[in-house]
Amino acid sequence: MKTNLPDADALTVYYEQYAIILKKYESQVSYLYEKLEEIRKERISFIDEKIPQMREKLEEQQISEAHINDWLDTLRNDTMRSLSISETLLNSFYVSSLDEFKKELREKLSIGGEKS
C-alpha cells in the first residue's frame, strides 16, 4: 500500500539539512531568545520592584494618593506599551528569519526551489 509518508532516506536528508541550516542561524536564535528573556525580566522587575519603590518615594514626599495612582498608571501603561513594541519588533524579525530559514531548507531539499 502506497502512503504519503516520506521514506527513511528522505527523512534523514531532511533532518541533516535542517541541522546544517539551524547551525547557520544559531546566533540569531540565541539573540532572539536572550532579548525576549530580557524583556520578560524587565517587565517583572518593573512591576514587582520599580513601581513599589517609586510609590514609596512619592508617598514619602506626601503627594496625594490620587496623583500617585494616576502617574504610576500612566507610567505603567507607557512602559508596558514600549515593551510590547519591542516584543513585536523581535517577533517580526523572528518571522522574517523563519521564512528565510524555510526557504533555504526548501531549496536545499529541492522542494519548490532550485538546487544549491
Buried (B, 14 or more C-beta within 10 A) or exposed (E): EEEEEEEEEEEEEBEEBBEEBEEEBEEBBEEBEEBBEEBEEBBEEBEEEBBEEBBEEBEEEEEEEEEBEEBBEEBBEEBEEEBEEBBEEBEEBBEEBEEEBEEBBBBBBEEEEEEE
